[in-house]
Amino acid sequence: MEEKTFSIPNITCGHCVMAIQNELGALDGVASVDGDADQKRITVKWDAPATLEKITETLKEINYPASS
């Protein structure tokens, strides 16, 4: 299982975190998505077939791109 914490500057509230959890949680292989609106961070745990690239692409598609 892989795990990564992403900094998401566009997060402004709990609803943002819920939207990200719903979208990423729908990806095959994503085990969990935990978010903190105050810290503007989410932590994702996944296995194949999910990939880091697919997760970051999905974040961009839903207008919550991870900062580098």
PEPERA-V802288 format. One record per backbone hydrogen bond with DSSP energy under -0.5 kcal/mol. CO is the residue of the C=O (numbers start at 1). NH is the residue of the N-H. If there is no record, write none. Layout:
BEGIN
co:CO nh:NH
co:CO nh:NH
END
This chain:
BEGIN
co:2 nh:46
co:4 nh:6
co:4 nh:44
co:6 nh:8
co:6 nh:42
co:7 nh:9
co:7 nh:67
co:8 nh:11
co:13 nh:16
co:13 nh:17
co:14 nh:18
co:15 nh:19
co:16 nh:20
co:17 nh:21
co:18 nh:22
co:19 nh:23
co:20 nh:24
co:21 nh:25
co:22 nh:26
co:23 nh:26
co:24 nh:27
co:27 nh:30
co:29 nh:31
co:29 nh:47
co:32 nh:45
co:34 nh:43
co:36 nh:40
co:36 nh:41
co:40 nh:8
co:41 nh:36
co:42 nh:6
co:43 nh:34
co:44 nh:4
co:45 nh:31
co:45 nh:32
co:46 nh:2
co:47 nh:50
co:51 nh:55
co:52 nh:56
co:53 nh:57
co:54 nh:58
co:55 nh:59
co:56 nh:60
co:57 nh:61
co:58 nh:62
co:59 nh:64
co:60 nh:63
END
